[in-house]
């Protein structure tokens, strides 16, 4: 960029007292109002953090080193930055803000670091797990909209660990996906498949995020759960999970993902399900009714929540493309 072609404010003699306003000033040359607003708030909070903690150079370098190590251990199958976001509670916060759920709809939760895009489509009644040590589990679910209508043709991405608490991508030399699949809901909004009963497991704690948890005297465990992701045009993208009741980590999930509405009890197939789905009567059974929200409903709720939250903070905003930007007189 040629400085002679841009009207830049003078940046000299910057101090503790004026560095923030000048950083925001020069960043305000940005033409995109949302980017400008996000950077203005980011700089404000970062600088206030440094002032409030009286951050030392040594601590600043420790933070830089930590983030560098998070980046260095991140790979295509291990997203340490998502893991960091998860354990700091940021992931669940962002999901709650961006995908608000009206009463009666299925709540979202964290994506986690182990989702992949390689799962194969599974026929109804097929098994997504090939772990012979896992307890067989029949999963039967329905999908409806907020008005109670069945939703056909929803893409459902599902994944879970094996019986030892490991995802397929955690094994070196694996020869393909396991413990994951993609299904489509039928014309009654129903989908069913075979899996194994989820087990609790630790998030990867051999890296910088694990070291942080240890320093904070926090455990790395997640309660038993199965992940679900729902996609269909016209509906808000839902990432959620179902958690088994009375799991030892139900109330202390390392990534804050558990919500009461997502906690389920496992039952037995019994005569009806045994006959319909060709399993034994004492076969483990998970049933759940998912409720999706339309894009329009979510957009309206997101905008309304943003206005309410920012009004409380005394910030005058308008909603542009579903996101708040400053409302200038």
FITITI-276373 format. One line per 3 residues: number of its first residue (from 0); their letters; for each residue x, y, z of C-alpha. Coordinates in nm, 4 decimals. Example, Ala and Ser with C-alpha at 12.3 -4.5 7.8 and 13.67 -1.06 7.14 Angstrom:
0	as	1.2300 -0.4500 0.7800; 1.3670 -0.1060 0.7140
end
This chain:
0	xxx	0.0000 0.0000 0.0000; 0.1349 0.3417 -0.0961; 0.0928 0.5673 0.2109
3	xxx	0.0614 0.8681 -0.0173; -0.2628 0.7213 -0.1546; -0.4237 0.6745 0.1866
6	xxx	-0.5015 0.9429 0.4399; -0.3366 0.8000 0.7499; -0.3610 0.9608 1.0926
9	xxx	-0.0242 1.0387 1.2581; 0.0946 0.7599 1.4891; 0.3655 0.8900 1.7261
12	xxx	0.4350 0.9156 2.0978; 0.1940 0.6373 2.1872; 0.1495 0.5570 2.5560
15	xxx	-0.0547 0.3415 2.7918; -0.3179 0.6121 2.7861; -0.3534 0.6678 2.4113
18	xxx	-0.2465 0.3465 2.2342; -0.5975 0.1981 2.2304; -0.7767 0.4949 2.0753
21	xxx	-0.5040 0.5324 1.8137; -0.5066 0.1631 1.7202; -0.8839 0.1804 1.6775
24	xxx	-0.8436 0.5045 1.4828; -0.6117 0.3581 1.2209; -0.8150 0.0352 1.1985
27	xxx	-1.1260 0.2424 1.1295; -1.0012 0.2998 0.7733; -1.1479 -0.0451 0.7020
30	xxx	-1.4404 -0.0191 0.4589; -1.6362 -0.3182 0.5917; -1.8489 -0.2054 0.8892
33	xxx	-1.8696 -0.5477 1.0533; -1.4917 -0.6082 1.0335; -1.4283 -0.2582 1.1652
36	xxx	-1.6673 -0.3146 1.4566; -1.5220 -0.6566 1.5478; -1.1653 -0.5221 1.5442
39	xxx	-1.2636 -0.2159 1.7468; -1.4118 -0.4362 2.0214; -1.1269 -0.6887 2.0027
42	xxx	-0.8606 -0.4207 2.0453; -1.0581 -0.2563 2.3264; -1.0920 -0.5786 2.5261
45	xxx	-0.7362 -0.6981 2.4586; -0.5907 -0.3683 2.5727; -0.8198 -0.3530 2.8770
48	xxx	-0.7122 -0.7077 2.9668; -0.3463 -0.6030 2.9580; -0.4163 -0.2943 3.1687
51	xxx	-0.6347 -0.4731 3.4249; -0.3861 -0.7564 3.4771; -0.0795 -0.5301 3.4420
54	xxx	0.0467 -0.7924 3.1976; 0.4211 -0.8467 3.2141; 0.6473 -0.9040 2.9151
57	xxx	0.7300 -1.2520 3.0467; 0.3591 -1.3417 3.0709; 0.2947 -1.2001 2.7250
60	xxx	0.5740 -1.4194 2.5850; 0.4354 -1.7222 2.7698; 0.1011 -1.6613 2.5992
63	xxx	0.2636 -1.6215 2.2575; 0.4598 -1.9442 2.3093; 0.1464 -2.1286 2.4191
66	xxx	-0.0511 -2.0195 2.1106; 0.2435 -2.1093 1.8877; 0.2495 -2.4611 2.0344
69	xxx	-0.1280 -2.4925 1.9846; -0.0760 -2.4131 1.6165; 0.2196 -2.6476 1.5797
72	xxx	0.0327 -2.9534 1.7128; -0.2791 -2.8834 1.5039; -0.3301 -3.1156 1.2054
75	xxx	-0.6108 -3.2135 0.9680; -0.7332 -3.4679 1.2226; -0.6476 -3.2847 1.5462
78	xxx	-0.7752 -2.9289 1.5827; -0.6028 -2.8029 1.8972; -0.7384 -2.4507 1.8496
81	xxx	-1.0967 -2.5823 1.8564; -1.0002 -2.7812 2.1655; -0.8675 -2.4625 2.3269
84	xxx	-1.1862 -2.2783 2.2350; -1.3880 -2.5669 2.3829; -1.2150 -2.5770 2.7228
87	xxx	-1.2346 -2.1974 2.7558; -1.6115 -2.2101 2.7040; -1.5881 -1.9999 2.3880
90	xxx	-1.7223 -2.2684 2.1511; -2.0483 -2.3184 2.3406; -2.0860 -1.9405 2.3802
93	xxx	-2.0473 -1.8741 2.0069; -2.2901 -2.1538 1.9181; -2.5471 -2.0181 2.1630
96	xxx	-2.5169 -1.6679 2.0145; -2.5125 -1.7661 1.6478; -2.7685 -2.0476 1.6673
99	xxx	-3.0250 -1.9409 1.9300; -3.2979 -2.1937 1.9949; -3.6610 -2.1063 2.0696
102	xxx	-3.8430 -2.3138 2.3349; -3.9396 -2.6553 2.2048; -3.6495 -2.6903 1.9612
105	xxx	-3.3394 -2.9064 1.9993; -3.0515 -2.7238 2.1626; -2.7056 -2.7158 2.0103
108	xxx	-2.3719 -2.8003 2.1632; -2.0020 -2.8074 2.0696; -1.8695 -2.9548 1.7448
111	xxx	-1.5530 -3.0851 1.9093; -1.2197 -3.1383 1.7352; -1.2879 -3.4784 1.5757
114	xxx	-1.5515 -3.4243 1.3090; -1.4403 -3.5203 0.9565; -1.6001 -3.5027 0.6114
117	xxx	-1.5173 -3.8586 0.5111; -1.8124 -4.0471 0.6629; -1.9970 -4.2717 0.4201
120	xxx	-2.3743 -4.2796 0.3674; -2.5353 -4.5610 0.5627; -2.8514 -4.7517 0.4771
123	xxx	-3.1266 -4.7557 0.7378; -3.0499 -5.0254 0.9920; -2.6805 -5.0393 0.9010
126	xxx	-2.4068 -5.0229 1.1624; -2.1653 -4.7314 1.1753; -1.9324 -4.9074 1.4203
129	xxx	-1.7201 -5.2142 1.3617; -1.5906 -5.2370 1.7184; -1.6582 -5.5923 1.8416
132	xxx	-1.6027 -5.4878 2.2050; -1.8723 -5.2194 2.2051; -2.2210 -5.2806 2.3467
135	xxx	-2.4603 -5.2897 2.0472; -2.7059 -5.0004 2.0417; -3.0118 -4.9367 1.8244
138	xxx	-3.0789 -4.5652 1.7623; -3.4253 -4.4589 1.6403; -3.4980 -4.0874 1.5947
141	xxx	-3.7495 -3.8488 1.4416; -3.7024 -3.5071 1.2838; -3.9738 -3.2393 1.2932
144	xxx	-4.0048 -2.8658 1.2480; -4.1413 -2.6224 1.5065; -4.4958 -2.6840 1.3812
147	xxx	-4.4643 -3.0593 1.4326; -4.4304 -3.1514 1.0648; -4.1876 -3.4311 0.9693
150	xxx	-3.8811 -3.3175 0.7749; -3.7727 -3.5394 0.4878; -3.4284 -3.5531 0.3288
153	xxx	-3.2235 -3.3968 0.6065; -2.8541 -3.4842 0.5903; -2.7555 -3.6253 0.9289
156	xxx	-2.3866 -3.6563 1.0115; -2.3205 -3.8808 1.3145; -1.9988 -3.9738 1.4945
159	xxx	-1.8829 -4.1330 1.8209; -1.5805 -4.3019 1.9774; -1.5127 -4.6745 1.9959
162	xxx	-1.5544 -4.8699 2.3194; -1.2111 -4.7568 2.4440; -1.2996 -4.3885 2.4093
165	xxx	-1.0979 -4.3179 2.0929; -1.2135 -4.1703 1.7633; -1.1019 -4.3405 1.4443
168	xxx	-0.8697 -4.0518 1.3524; -0.6709 -4.1073 1.6705; -0.5328 -4.4357 1.5363
171	xxx	-0.2203 -4.4264 1.3225; -0.2454 -4.6252 1.0028; -0.6252 -4.6484 1.0022
174	xxx	-0.7679 -4.7677 0.6702; -1.0908 -4.5671 0.6619; -1.3659 -4.4074 0.8703
177	xxx	-1.5310 -4.5957 1.1538; -1.7727 -4.4863 1.4233; -1.9202 -4.2272 1.1877
180	xxx	-2.1816 -4.2183 0.9143; -2.4217 -4.0015 0.7122; -2.7960 -4.0715 0.6910
183	xxx	-3.0997 -3.9030 0.5330; -3.4346 -3.8767 0.7095; -3.7206 -4.0613 0.5358
186	xxx	-4.0559 -3.9153 0.4288; -4.1840 -3.9524 0.7857; -3.8839 -3.7655 0.9254
189	xxx	-3.7480 -4.0875 1.0752; -3.3948 -4.2310 1.0707; -3.2476 -4.5310 1.2472
192	xxx	-2.9132 -4.7074 1.2621; -2.6966 -4.9340 1.4721; -2.4030 -4.8123 1.6772
195	xxx	-2.2394 -4.8913 2.0105; -2.3259 -4.7472 2.3495; -2.1139 -4.4321 2.4029
198	xxx	-1.8496 -4.4282 2.6761; -1.6767 -4.1416 2.8600; -1.3330 -4.0430 2.7377
201	xxx	-1.0627 -3.7781 2.7841; -1.0075 -3.5083 2.5243; -0.6492 -3.5155 2.3926
204	xxx	-0.4426 -3.3899 2.6846; -0.0888 -3.4644 2.5687; -0.0508 -3.1181 2.4152
207	xxx	-0.0630 -2.7543 2.5255; -0.4376 -2.7597 2.6025; -0.3859 -3.0614 2.8276
210	xxx	-0.1001 -2.8821 3.0038; -0.3299 -2.5841 3.0597; -0.5994 -2.8056 3.2125
213	xxx	-0.3438 -2.9648 3.4435; -0.2214 -2.6254 3.5600; -0.5826 -2.5241 3.6273
216	xxx	-0.6450 -2.8501 3.8197; -0.9177 -2.9496 3.5729; -0.9826 -3.2999 3.4425
219	xxx	-0.9923 -3.3634 3.0635; -1.2942 -3.5970 3.0540; -1.6129 -3.5773 2.8503
222	xxx	-1.9267 -3.7710 2.9470; -2.0602 -4.0500 2.7249; -2.2211 -3.8982 2.4161
225	xxx	-2.2941 -3.9276 2.0452; -2.2587 -3.6343 1.8013; -2.5243 -3.5301 1.5458
228	xxx	-2.5140 -3.2633 1.2753; -2.8224 -3.1715 1.0718; -2.8238 -2.9915 0.7368
231	xxx	-3.1078 -2.9019 0.5033; -3.1715 -2.5896 0.2992; -3.4149 -2.3612 0.4756
234	xxx	-3.3249 -2.4852 0.8238; -3.0679 -2.3561 1.0688; -2.7561 -2.5719 1.0786
237	xxx	-2.7758 -2.7760 1.3998; -2.4722 -2.9274 1.5714; -2.5698 -3.1185 1.8827
240	xxx	-2.5088 -3.4359 2.0852; -2.6965 -3.6747 2.3108; -2.5492 -3.7491 2.6538
243	xxx	-2.6157 -4.0537 2.8707; -2.7794 -3.9823 3.2053; -2.5852 -4.0503 3.5275
246	xxx	-2.2502 -4.0535 3.3528; -1.9752 -3.9729 3.6083; -1.8806 -3.6613 3.4091
249	xxx	-2.2348 -3.5431 3.3290; -2.1963 -3.2324 3.5470; -1.8280 -3.1591 3.4802
252	xxx	-1.7825 -3.1910 3.1035; -1.4376 -3.0554 3.0141; -1.5863 -2.8584 2.7228
255	xxx	-1.9156 -2.7440 2.8864; -2.1350 -2.9214 2.6308; -2.4032 -3.0903 2.8464
258	xxx	-2.7575 -2.9479 2.8565; -3.0490 -3.1088 3.0389; -3.2576 -3.1329 2.7217
261	xxx	-2.9833 -3.3411 2.5582; -2.9435 -3.5928 2.8421; -3.1107 -3.9247 2.7600
264	xxx	-3.1900 -4.2572 2.9207; -3.1110 -4.5790 2.7368; -3.3885 -4.8360 2.7268
267	xxx	-3.4405 -5.1861 2.5945; -3.5887 -5.2682 2.2559; -3.8728 -5.4768 2.3975
270	xxx	-4.1107 -5.6798 2.1792; -4.2218 -5.3915 1.9519; -3.8793 -5.2607 1.8526
273	xxx	-3.7236 -5.6077 1.8520; -3.9691 -5.7220 1.5865; -3.9622 -5.4013 1.3799
276	xxx	-3.5839 -5.3584 1.3743; -3.4736 -5.7209 1.3940; -3.2899 -5.7065 1.7269
279	xxx	-3.3289 -5.8959 2.0543; -3.5776 -5.7692 2.3116; -3.3011 -5.6816 2.5592
282	xxx	-3.1013 -5.4898 2.2941; -2.9985 -5.1387 2.4122; -3.2190 -4.8669 2.2622
285	xxx	-3.1770 -4.4896 2.2257; -3.4832 -4.2901 2.1146; -3.4953 -3.9151 2.0559
288	xxx	-3.7149 -3.6616 1.8795; -3.5158 -3.3799 1.7200; -3.6829 -3.0473 1.6376
291	xxx	-3.5204 -2.8174 1.3808; -3.5671 -2.4417 1.3464; -3.6044 -2.2621 1.0137
294	xxx	-3.3421 -2.0159 0.8925; -3.6004 -1.7389 0.9132; -3.6934 -1.8190 1.2736
297	xxx	-3.3273 -1.8317 1.3743; -3.2396 -1.5081 1.1941; -3.5205 -1.3183 1.3646
300	xxx	-3.4309 -1.4566 1.7074; -3.0583 -1.3882 1.6579; -3.1241 -1.0264 1.5605
303	xxx	-3.3625 -0.9740 1.8512; -3.1186 -1.1244 2.1016; -2.8339 -0.9104 1.9654
306	xxx	-3.0330 -0.5893 2.0039; -3.1379 -0.6767 2.3602; -2.7851 -0.7770 2.4687
309	xxx	-2.6123 -0.4739 2.3187; -2.8778 -0.2316 2.4423; -2.7990 -0.3547 2.7931
312	xxx	-2.4341 -0.2696 2.7279; -2.5307 0.0754 2.6108; -2.4175 0.0132 2.2550
315	xxx	-2.6345 0.1568 1.9777; -2.6344 -0.0896 1.6880; -2.8283 -0.1892 1.3799
318	xxx	-2.8495 -0.5352 1.2257; -2.6866 -0.5799 0.8843; -2.6897 -0.9257 0.7216
321	xxx	-2.7938 -1.0701 1.0545; -2.4995 -0.9199 1.2477; -2.4746 -0.6031 1.4584
324	xxx	-2.2755 -0.2997 1.3458; -2.2644 0.0453 1.5084; -2.5600 0.2670 1.4236
327	xx	-2.4118 0.6030 1.3395; -2.6207 0.9205 1.3589
end
